[in-house]
């Protein structure tokens, strides 16, 4: 394994661990544990736990996490593509206020696929396959803009 792939693997493992820890923190809070109790379990300070609980809920798995799982060695490329082929993608666009487009871009889950390709975490063949599968949806989303 090259040093580049080792870094990719370690970075993906760290991102996944961070998301999983945050999910556990939210789960513990929903189960009625106090922030102090959660902080002890998570080996964090209570203010850190509070910030995690106040932040946007990131409990839903994302396409980028699937790519991370492959990069981390948890699943192989075929398993990753099987999941991503059937993903219910959403497509980003500008936010409209009172009928006027703003300069605010709201992300969609497809943006993870684009970002993963731009970061060379998806090959051209993988990206092209996902684009072909979602061509109608991509065209529809572009027309809606």
C-alpha positions as CSV (number, residue, x, y, z in Angstrom):
1,X,0.0,0.0,0.0
2,X,1.4,3.4,-0.9
3,X,1.7,6.2,1.6
4,X,-1.1,8.1,-0.2
5,X,-3.5,5.1,0.2
6,X,-2.4,4.7,3.8
7,X,-3.3,8.3,4.6
8,X,-6.6,7.9,2.7
9,X,-7.4,4.9,4.8
10,X,-6.5,6.5,8.2
11,X,-8.3,9.7,7.3
12,X,-11.4,7.8,6.4
13,X,-11.3,5.7,9.6
14,X,-11.0,8.9,11.6
15,X,-14.0,10.6,9.9
16,X,-16.1,7.4,10.4
17,X,-15.1,7.2,14.1
18,X,-16.0,10.8,14.6
19,X,-19.4,10.4,13.0
20,X,-20.1,7.2,14.9
21,X,-19.1,8.8,18.2
22,X,-21.5,11.7,17.5
23,X,-24.3,9.2,16.7
24,X,-23.6,7.4,20.0
25,X,-23.7,10.7,21.9
26,X,-27.1,11.6,20.3
27,X,-28.4,8.0,21.1
28,X,-27.3,8.3,24.7
29,X,-29.0,11.7,25.0
30,X,-32.2,10.3,23.6
31,X,-31.9,7.4,26.1
32,X,-32.0,10.0,28.9
33,X,-28.3,10.1,29.9
34,X,-27.1,13.5,31.1
35,X,-24.4,15.4,29.3
36,X,-22.0,14.7,32.2
37,X,-22.6,11.0,31.9
38,X,-22.2,11.1,28.2
39,X,-19.0,13.1,28.5
40,X,-17.5,10.4,30.8
41,X,-18.4,7.6,28.4
42,X,-17.1,9.5,25.3
43,X,-14.0,10.8,27.1
44,X,-15.0,14.4,26.2
45,X,-15.8,17.4,28.3
46,X,-19.4,18.2,29.0
47,X,-19.2,21.4,26.9
48,X,-18.0,19.4,23.9
49,X,-20.9,17.0,24.3
50,X,-23.2,20.0,24.5
51,X,-21.8,21.4,21.2
52,X,-22.3,18.1,19.5
53,X,-25.9,17.9,20.7
54,X,-26.6,21.5,19.5
55,X,-25.0,21.0,16.1
56,X,-27.0,19.8,13.1
57,X,-28.1,16.2,13.4
58,X,-25.7,14.1,11.3
59,X,-27.3,10.8,12.1
60,X,-28.3,9.9,8.6
61,X,-25.6,8.0,6.6
62,X,-24.4,9.9,3.5
63,X,-22.9,8.8,0.2
64,X,-19.5,10.2,1.4
65,X,-19.6,7.9,4.4
66,X,-20.1,5.0,2.0
67,X,-17.0,6.1,0.1
68,X,-15.2,6.5,3.5
69,X,-16.2,2.9,4.4
70,X,-14.5,1.7,1.2
71,X,-11.4,3.9,1.8
72,X,-11.2,2.7,5.4
73,X,-11.2,-1.0,4.2
74,X,-14.6,-1.8,5.7
75,X,-16.2,-2.6,2.4
76,X,-14.8,-3.2,-1.1
77,X,-15.4,-1.2,-4.3
78,X,-18.1,-3.6,-5.5
79,X,-20.0,-3.3,-2.2
80,X,-19.7,0.5,-2.3
81,X,-21.0,0.7,-5.8
82,X,-23.9,-1.6,-5.0
83,X,-25.0,0.8,-2.2
84,X,-24.4,4.0,-4.3
85,X,-26.2,2.6,-7.3
86,X,-29.5,2.5,-5.4
87,X,-29.0,5.6,-3.2
88,X,-32.0,7.9,-3.1
89,X,-30.0,11.0,-4.2
90,X,-31.1,14.5,-3.6
91,X,-29.8,17.3,-5.8
92,X,-28.7,20.7,-4.6
93,X,-29.6,24.1,-5.9
94,X,-30.1,27.7,-5.0
95,X,-32.5,28.7,-2.2
96,X,-35.5,30.6,-3.4
97,X,-37.0,33.3,-1.1
98,X,-40.3,34.9,-2.2
99,X,-39.8,33.6,-5.7
100,X,-36.3,35.0,-6.0
101,X,-33.1,32.9,-6.3
102,X,-30.6,33.7,-3.6
103,X,-26.9,33.1,-3.7
104,X,-27.2,30.4,-1.0
105,X,-26.6,26.9,-2.3
106,X,-28.3,24.1,-0.5
107,X,-26.4,20.8,-0.8
108,X,-27.9,17.6,-2.0
109,X,-26.5,14.1,-1.4
110,X,-25.3,14.0,-5.0
111,X,-22.8,16.7,-4.1
112,X,-21.0,14.0,-2.1
113,X,-20.5,12.0,-5.3
114,X,-19.1,15.0,-7.1
115,X,-16.8,15.9,-4.2
116,X,-15.6,12.3,-4.0
117,X,-14.7,12.3,-7.7
118,X,-13.0,15.7,-7.5
119,X,-11.0,14.4,-4.6
120,X,-10.0,11.4,-6.7
121,X,-11.8,9.1,-4.2
122,X,-14.0,7.7,-7.0
123,X,-12.5,6.6,-10.3
124,X,-13.8,8.0,-13.6
125,X,-15.4,4.7,-14.3
126,X,-17.3,4.7,-10.9
127,X,-18.3,8.3,-11.3
128,X,-19.5,7.8,-14.9
129,X,-21.5,4.7,-13.9
130,X,-23.3,6.6,-11.2
131,X,-23.9,9.6,-13.5
132,X,-25.4,7.3,-16.1
133,X,-27.7,5.6,-13.6
134,X,-28.9,9.0,-12.4
135,X,-28.9,10.9,-15.8
136,X,-32.6,11.5,-15.8
137,X,-32.6,12.8,-12.2
138,X,-29.6,15.0,-13.0
139,X,-31.3,16.4,-16.1
140,X,-34.5,17.1,-14.1
141,X,-32.6,18.8,-11.3
142,X,-30.7,21.0,-13.8
143,X,-34.0,22.0,-15.5
144,X,-35.5,23.0,-12.2
145,X,-32.7,25.5,-11.6
